[in-house]
Amino acid sequence: MFGKGSRFLIISMTLMVLFSCAVAGENEEFDAHEAYIRLHFDDNEMEFAFTLIVGATGNHGCEIGEAFVVASNIEEGNPESWHTEWVKMAQRVQERGEKALAGGHEISAKNQFLRASYYYRAALVGMLPDDPRFRETADKSRRMLLDAGELMDPPLEYFELPFEGIVLPGVYWRAANDDTPRKTLLMIGGGETFAEDLFFYSADQAHERGYNFATIDLPGQGILPLLGKPFMKDVQIPLSLLVDYIVKKPEVDKDKLAMFGISGGGEFVPRTAQHDSRIKAIAMNSAVVDAHRLFASMPVADVTPEDMESWSEFKRNTVKVIAWRWGVDMNNIPGLVAANEGYDFDPTQIHVPALSIVGEGEYNSKDVQWQQAEFMEKLACPNHKLIITPAKEGASNHCLLENHSLMSQEVFDFFDDVFKEQ
């Protein structure tokens, strides 16, 4: 009953034994970082970020023992403590990888470098962008991923796409060492992601299913706001540059090009599909038809300075960084609502098969329900599907960070079925 992906399923099932599940009742206010699955921290923002990292275990981005050692040494709500402990572990793992590589043990080195990459990435959560360590730590995370990529088969390719005076950095992993045209997944992130998040979110699952894989930092993501590039409404413009780059490759089947977006990518992906007919199937976790309306339903919509003072420093920093990514003053958090005006798309103009997948806990939000209903009811393509993953299977949080196995089964089975019919 178990296929090639059984190791991911087994890891997820093991994690689920450790989880305590609590699904909130239907609510008026949508908090994307609500922790419906609780692993370790009382601080909700730390808990959500910890789930992000631990959830990458099946994709070689984390090791359970290492993660819980780090967590046990972190002071609740303290961003400096969080950063310090993740960097310490990243350095230990990196050093072990370098020793393995020096000894000719390339597989061991690759696996260590992968985890070091994501631990450096973890250290960035809760860090303000004006901290001089922000850029340095982000660079280390990418360097470790690329060092690991040189030891992968086929090797991971780094690329840069020129865009408005800067470059959009990305990684590409071809499915095999030949030019046979194959299915390809373009993985797109949201309001807080780095390309590293997206690699550790779905690259392994794509690769084992025979997909070429590509992901990229868009304006607003990674370190690009440091270069003067916050999020932009016309995200289809840089994403079409990614499509331009990918479809030139001989091993990419142009009739089997899928795009999958998480979080804010639930708006970026269908918006791009609306404008770019080269995209043949899309998936979202989950659909965001109108980001302005969604942000207006969040706690940030009417938060006051007094409210923020009551938060942990880790949470304050996390929310400030989100504002920074949209080009909003970090002390004007409610400004995120207005900043998302026009971040939307028209479902009636989506003419490709589409999947929206959302965790049960997140789906309890009335506005999340509205976004999915609006999407499903108005889609032009009759081949569309809404999947609500159950809390009882440990698949309830935003982006299903705690169960990549279930997520990938639903998403890739959908894409596979679409491409079989072509």
C-alpha positions as CSV (number, residue, x, y, z in Angstrom):
1,M,0.0,0.0,0.0
2,F,3.0,2.3,0.3
3,G,4.7,3.8,-2.8
4,K,7.9,5.8,-3.3
5,G,6.7,8.6,-1.1
6,S,6.1,6.3,2.0
7,R,9.1,7.8,3.9
8,F,7.3,11.2,3.9
9,L,4.1,9.6,5.0
10,I,5.8,7.7,7.8
11,I,7.5,10.9,9.1
12,S,4.2,12.8,9.0
13,M,2.4,10.0,10.9
14,T,5.2,10.0,13.5
15,L,4.9,13.7,13.9
16,M,1.2,13.4,14.3
17,V,1.6,11.2,17.4
18,L,3.5,14.2,19.0
19,F,0.9,16.7,18.0
20,S,-2.0,17.8,20.1
21,C,-4.8,19.0,17.9
22,A,-7.2,21.8,18.6
23,V,-9.5,23.1,15.9
24,A,-11.0,26.5,16.6
25,G,-14.7,27.0,16.0
26,E,-15.9,29.1,13.1
27,N,-14.6,32.7,13.5
28,E,-15.2,36.1,12.1
29,E,-11.5,37.1,12.3
30,F,-8.9,35.3,10.2
31,D,-5.4,34.8,11.7
32,A,-3.3,33.0,9.2
33,H,-0.8,32.1,11.9
34,E,-3.2,30.5,14.2
35,A,-1.6,27.2,15.5
36,Y,-4.3,24.5,15.3
37,I,-1.6,21.9,15.7
38,R,0.7,22.6,18.7
39,L,4.2,21.2,19.0
40,H,6.2,23.1,21.6
41,F,5.8,26.9,22.1
42,D,3.1,28.8,24.0
43,D,3.9,31.9,21.9
44,N,1.6,31.5,18.9
45,E,4.0,33.1,16.4
46,M,6.9,31.0,17.5
47,E,4.7,27.9,17.3
48,F,3.7,28.7,13.8
49,A,7.3,29.3,12.7
50,F,8.4,26.1,14.5
51,T,5.8,24.2,12.5
52,L,7.2,25.7,9.3
53,I,10.6,24.3,10.1
54,V,9.7,20.9,11.5
55,G,7.2,20.4,8.6
56,A,10.2,20.3,6.3
57,T,11.5,17.1,7.9
58,G,10.3,14.9,5.1
59,N,12.0,17.1,2.5
60,H,15.5,17.0,4.2
61,G,15.2,20.5,5.6
62,C,15.0,19.4,9.3
63,E,15.8,16.7,11.7
64,I,13.4,16.1,14.7
65,G,16.1,15.8,17.3
66,E,17.9,18.9,16.2
67,A,14.8,21.0,16.0
68,F,13.6,20.1,19.5
69,V,17.0,20.7,21.0
70,V,16.9,24.2,19.5
71,A,13.4,24.7,20.7
72,S,14.3,23.7,24.2
73,N,16.9,26.4,24.4
74,I,14.7,29.2,23.1
75,E,13.2,31.8,25.4
76,E,9.5,32.2,24.7
77,G,8.7,35.3,22.7
78,N,12.4,36.4,22.4
79,P,13.5,36.9,18.8
80,E,17.2,37.2,19.8
81,S,17.1,33.9,21.5
82,W,15.3,32.3,18.5
83,H,17.9,33.7,16.1
84,T,20.9,32.7,18.2
85,E,19.8,29.1,18.8
86,W,18.9,28.4,15.2
87,V,22.2,29.8,14.0
88,K,24.1,27.7,16.5
89,M,22.5,24.5,15.1
90,A,23.0,25.7,11.5
91,Q,26.7,26.1,12.2
92,R,27.0,22.7,13.8
93,V,25.3,21.0,10.9
94,Q,27.2,23.0,8.3
95,E,30.5,22.0,10.0
96,R,29.5,18.3,10.0
97,G,28.7,18.6,6.3
98,E,32.0,20.2,5.5
99,K,33.8,17.5,7.4
100,A,31.8,14.8,5.5
101,L,32.6,16.5,2.1
102,A,36.3,16.7,2.9
103,G,36.2,12.9,3.6
104,G,34.6,12.2,0.2
105,H,31.1,11.4,1.7
106,E,29.0,13.4,-0.7
107,I,25.5,12.1,0.3
108,S,26.2,12.9,4.0
109,A,27.5,16.3,3.1
110,K,24.5,17.0,0.9
111,N,22.0,16.1,3.7
112,Q,23.9,18.2,6.2
113,F,24.0,21.2,3.9
114,L,20.3,21.0,3.2
115,R,19.4,21.1,6.9
116,A,21.9,23.9,7.5
117,S,20.3,25.9,4.8
118,Y,16.9,25.7,6.4
119,Y,18.1,26.3,9.9
120,Y,19.7,29.6,8.7
121,R,16.4,30.3,7.1
122,A,14.6,29.6,10.4
123,A,16.9,32.1,12.1
124,L,15.5,34.9,10.0
125,V,12.0,34.6,11.4
126,G,11.3,37.4,13.9
127,M,14.4,39.4,12.7
128,L,13.9,43.0,11.5
129,P,15.3,43.8,8.1
130,D,17.5,46.6,9.4
131,D,19.5,44.1,11.5
132,P,22.8,43.7,9.8
133,R,22.6,39.9,10.3
134,F,19.5,39.7,8.2
135,R,21.2,39.8,4.8
136,E,24.2,37.8,6.1
137,T,22.0,35.0,7.4
138,A,19.8,34.9,4.3
139,D,23.0,34.6,2.2
140,K,24.2,31.7,4.3
141,S,20.9,29.9,3.9
142,R,21.1,30.2,0.1
143,R,24.8,29.3,0.0
144,M,24.1,26.1,1.9
145,L,21.2,25.2,-0.5
146,L,23.4,25.7,-3.5
147,D,26.3,23.8,-2.0
148,A,23.9,20.9,-1.4
149,G,22.6,21.3,-4.9
150,E,26.0,20.7,-6.4
151,L,25.8,17.2,-4.8
152,M,22.3,16.4,-6.0
153,D,21.5,14.2,-9.0
154,P,20.7,16.0,-11.3
155,P,22.4,19.1,-9.8
156,L,20.3,22.0,-8.6
157,E,20.7,25.0,-10.9
158,Y,20.7,28.6,-9.6
159,F,19.4,31.3,-12.0
160,E,18.7,35.0,-12.0
161,L,16.1,36.8,-14.0
162,P,16.8,40.6,-14.7
163,F,13.8,42.7,-13.6
164,E,13.6,46.5,-13.2
165,G,17.2,47.0,-12.3
166,I,17.6,44.0,-10.0
167,V,17.6,40.2,-10.5
168,L,15.0,37.7,-9.3
169,P,16.9,34.7,-7.9
170,G,15.6,31.2,-8.3
171,V,16.5,27.5,-8.4
172,Y,15.7,24.8,-10.9
173,W,15.9,21.1,-10.5
174,R,15.4,19.0,-13.6
175,A,13.7,15.6,-13.2
176,A,16.4,13.6,-14.9
177,N,19.7,13.9,-16.7
178,D,18.2,13.9,-20.2
179,D,16.2,16.1,-22.5
180,T,13.0,14.1,-22.5
181,P,10.1,16.6,-22.2
182,R,8.5,16.2,-18.7
183,K,5.9,17.7,-16.5
184,T,7.1,20.9,-14.7
185,L,6.0,22.5,-11.4
186,L,6.5,26.2,-10.8
187,M,6.3,26.7,-7.0
188,I,5.2,30.2,-5.8
189,G,5.3,31.6,-2.3
190,G,3.4,34.2,-0.4
191,G,3.8,37.1,2.0
192,E,6.7,35.9,4.1
193,T,8.6,33.3,1.9
194,F,12.1,32.9,0.6
195,A,12.8,30.5,-2.3
196,E,14.3,28.2,0.3
197,D,10.9,27.7,1.9
198,L,9.4,26.6,-1.4
199,F,12.2,24.2,-2.2
200,F,11.7,22.5,1.2
201,Y,8.0,22.6,0.8
202,S,7.6,20.6,-2.3
203,A,10.8,20.0,-4.4
204,D,11.3,16.4,-3.2
205,Q,7.7,15.4,-3.8
206,A,7.8,17.0,-7.3
207,H,11.1,15.3,-8.2
208,E,10.0,11.8,-7.1
209,R,6.9,12.1,-9.3
210,G,9.0,13.0,-12.3
211,Y,8.4,16.8,-12.4
212,N,11.0,19.4,-13.2
213,F,10.9,21.9,-10.3
214,A,11.4,25.7,-10.3
215,T,10.9,28.4,-7.7
216,I,11.8,32.1,-7.4
217,D,11.9,35.1,-5.1
218,L,9.4,37.6,-6.4
219,P,9.3,41.3,-5.5
220,G,8.3,41.4,-1.8
221,Q,10.0,38.0,-1.0
222,G,13.4,37.0,0.2
223,I,15.7,40.0,0.6
224,L,14.2,41.9,-2.4
225,P,12.5,44.6,-0.3
226,L,16.0,45.5,0.9
227,L,16.7,46.3,-2.8
228,G,13.6,48.5,-3.1
229,K,11.3,45.9,-4.4
230,P,8.2,45.3,-2.2
231,F,5.2,43.3,-3.4
232,M,3.5,44.5,-6.6
233,K,0.0,44.1,-7.9
234,D,1.0,43.1,-11.4
235,V,2.8,40.0,-10.2
236,Q,2.0,38.3,-13.4
237,I,4.8,40.3,-15.0
238,P,7.7,38.8,-13.1
239,L,6.0,35.4,-13.0
240,S,5.7,35.4,-16.8
241,L,9.5,36.1,-16.9
242,L,9.9,32.8,-15.0
243,V,7.6,31.0,-17.5
244,D,9.7,32.5,-20.4
245,Y,12.9,31.1,-18.8
246,I,11.4,27.6,-18.1
247,V,9.7,26.9,-21.4
248,K,13.0,27.4,-23.3
249,K,14.4,24.2,-21.7
250,P,14.2,21.1,-23.9
251,E,13.2,18.9,-21.0
252,V,10.1,21.0,-20.2
253,D,6.9,19.7,-21.7
254,K,5.1,23.0,-22.6
255,D,1.7,21.3,-22.4
256,K,2.3,20.1,-18.9
257,L,3.3,23.2,-17.0
258,A,1.7,23.5,-13.6
259,M,1.9,26.4,-11.1
260,F,1.3,26.0,-7.4
261,G,1.0,28.9,-4.9
262,I,0.8,29.0,-1.1
263,S,-0.5,31.7,1.1
264,G,-0.4,35.0,-0.9
265,G,0.5,32.7,-3.8
266,G,-3.1,31.8,-3.8
267,E,-3.7,35.2,-5.5
268,F,-0.4,35.4,-7.4
269,V,-0.9,32.1,-9.2
270,P,-4.4,32.4,-10.5
271,R,-3.8,36.1,-11.4
272,T,-0.9,34.9,-13.6
273,A,-2.9,32.1,-15.1
274,Q,-5.5,34.7,-16.0
275,H,-2.9,36.5,-18.1
276,D,-0.6,33.7,-19.3
277,S,-2.1,30.9,-21.3
278,R,1.2,28.9,-21.1
279,I,0.2,27.7,-17.6
280,K,-1.9,24.6,-18.1
281,A,-3.0,23.8,-14.5
282,I,-2.9,25.6,-11.1
283,A,-3.2,24.8,-7.4
284,M,-3.5,27.1,-4.4
285,N,-3.2,26.6,-0.7
286,S,-5.6,28.3,-0.7
287,A,-7.4,30.6,-3.2
288,V,-7.3,34.3,-2.4
289,V,-9.7,36.0,-4.8
290,D,-9.5,39.3,-3.0
291,A,-6.5,39.9,-0.7
292,H,-7.9,43.3,0.4
293,R,-11.0,41.7,1.8
294,L,-8.9,38.9,3.5
295,F,-6.5,41.4,5.1
296,A,-9.5,43.4,6.3
297,S,-10.7,40.3,8.2
298,M,-7.4,39.8,10.0
299,P,-6.4,41.1,13.4
300,V,-4.0,43.5,11.8
301,A,-6.9,45.5,10.3
302,D,-7.5,47.5,13.5
303,V,-4.5,46.8,15.7
304,T,-3.4,49.7,17.9
305,P,0.0,50.6,19.2
306,E,-1.3,49.5,22.6
307,D,-2.3,46.2,21.2
308,M,1.2,45.7,19.8
309,E,2.8,46.5,23.1
310,S,0.9,43.6,24.6
311,W,2.4,41.2,22.1
312,S,5.7,39.3,22.5
313,E,8.6,41.0,20.8
314,F,8.8,38.0,18.4
315,K,5.3,38.6,17.3
316,R,5.8,42.3,16.9
317,N,8.8,41.8,14.7
318,T,7.1,39.2,12.6
319,V,4.2,41.4,11.8
320,K,6.4,44.4,11.2
321,V,8.4,42.4,8.6
322,I,5.1,41.6,6.8
323,A,4.3,45.3,6.6
324,W,7.8,46.0,5.3
325,R,7.4,43.4,2.5
326,W,4.3,45.4,1.3
327,G,6.2,48.7,1.4
328,V,4.2,49.8,4.5
329,D,5.7,51.6,7.4
330,M,6.5,49.0,10.0
331,N,4.7,51.0,12.7
332,N,1.5,51.3,10.6
333,I,0.3,47.7,10.6
334,P,-3.3,48.5,9.7
335,G,-1.8,50.0,6.5
336,L,-1.5,46.5,5.2
337,V,-5.2,46.5,4.4
338,A,-5.0,49.5,2.1
339,A,-1.8,48.2,0.6
340,N,-3.6,45.1,-0.6
341,E,-6.2,47.0,-2.6
342,G,-6.2,45.6,-6.1
343,Y,-4.5,42.3,-5.2
344,D,-7.2,40.2,-6.8
345,F,-8.1,38.2,-9.9
346,D,-11.2,37.3,-11.9
347,P,-12.2,33.6,-11.5
348,T,-14.3,33.9,-14.7
349,Q,-11.1,34.4,-16.6
350,I,-9.4,31.2,-15.3
351,H,-9.6,28.7,-18.2
352,V,-7.4,26.0,-16.8
353,P,-8.0,23.1,-14.3
354,A,-7.7,24.5,-10.8
355,L,-7.4,23.1,-7.2
356,S,-7.8,24.9,-4.0
357,I,-6.7,23.1,-0.9
358,V,-7.1,24.4,2.7
359,G,-6.7,23.0,6.2
360,E,-9.8,22.4,8.3
361,G,-8.7,24.8,11.0
362,E,-8.1,27.6,8.6
363,Y,-11.3,26.9,6.7
364,N,-13.2,27.7,9.9
365,S,-12.7,31.4,9.0
366,K,-15.9,32.8,7.3
367,D,-13.8,34.9,5.0
368,V,-11.6,31.9,4.0
369,Q,-14.9,30.1,3.2
370,W,-16.1,33.1,1.1
371,Q,-12.8,33.2,-0.8
372,Q,-13.1,29.5,-1.7
373,A,-16.8,29.7,-2.6
374,E,-16.2,32.8,-4.8
375,F,-13.4,30.9,-6.6
376,M,-15.2,27.6,-7.1
377,E,-18.5,29.1,-8.2
378,K,-17.1,31.5,-10.8
379,L,-14.3,29.5,-12.4
380,A,-14.6,29.3,-16.1
381,C,-13.0,25.9,-16.3
382,P,-15.3,23.1,-15.2
383,N,-12.4,21.0,-14.0
384,H,-11.9,22.4,-10.5
385,K,-11.8,21.1,-7.0
386,L,-11.9,22.2,-3.4
387,I,-10.2,20.0,-0.8
388,I,-10.5,20.6,2.9
389,T,-7.9,18.6,4.7
390,P,-8.9,17.2,8.2
391,A,-7.5,18.2,11.6
392,K,-7.7,14.6,12.7
393,E,-5.0,13.8,10.1
394,G,-2.8,16.7,11.4
395,A,-3.5,18.9,8.4
396,S,-5.2,22.0,9.7
397,N,-2.8,24.9,9.7
398,H,-2.2,27.6,7.1
399,C,-0.4,26.1,4.1
400,L,-0.6,22.7,5.7
401,L,2.9,23.2,7.0
402,E,2.5,20.3,9.4
403,N,1.6,17.6,6.8
404,H,3.5,18.0,3.5
405,S,2.7,14.3,2.7
406,L,-1.0,14.8,2.6
407,M,-0.7,18.1,0.8
408,S,1.5,16.7,-1.9
409,Q,-0.7,13.7,-2.4
410,E,-3.7,15.8,-3.1
411,V,-1.9,18.4,-5.2
412,F,0.2,16.1,-7.4
413,D,-2.5,13.6,-7.8
414,F,-4.7,16.5,-9.2
415,F,-1.9,17.6,-11.6
416,D,-1.2,14.0,-12.7
417,D,-4.9,13.4,-13.4
418,V,-5.1,16.6,-15.4
419,F,-2.0,15.8,-17.5
420,K,-3.2,12.2,-18.1
421,E,-6.3,13.6,-19.8
422,Q,-4.3,15.7,-22.2
